[in-house]
Amino acid sequence: MLDLAGGTTVYLACGATDLRKSYHGLAAIIKLKFKLDPYSRCMFAFCNRRRTSIKILQWNGSGFWILMKRLDRDSFLCAFIIVRSNLQYALRKSCSGYW
């Protein structure tokens, strides 16, 4: 099951990601582009170009979970800010209303 504990680290990928990618494609981005371990208990969030969809990948010890949210109207207000290798360590408060 997804680990939504308060101490879970969430990484936000900057810019647009092709959200047609599934488990292996997103894990490859995490490992090769960001030099992080996709098998950690962290959550990795990716956004599409129009910011209407977000996909979150998390390893739970026995397999990957993917959580996806797509907005029918509007777009996510949160900006994916560049911090250390195009990743940010926590969700911005402006995103909280859309989860």
Secondary structure, 3 states (H helix, E strand, C coil): CCCCCCCCCEEEEEEECCCCCCHHHHHHHHHHHCCCCCCCCCEEEEECCCCCEEEEEEECCCCEEEEEEECCCCCCCCCCCCCCCCEECCCCHHHHHHC
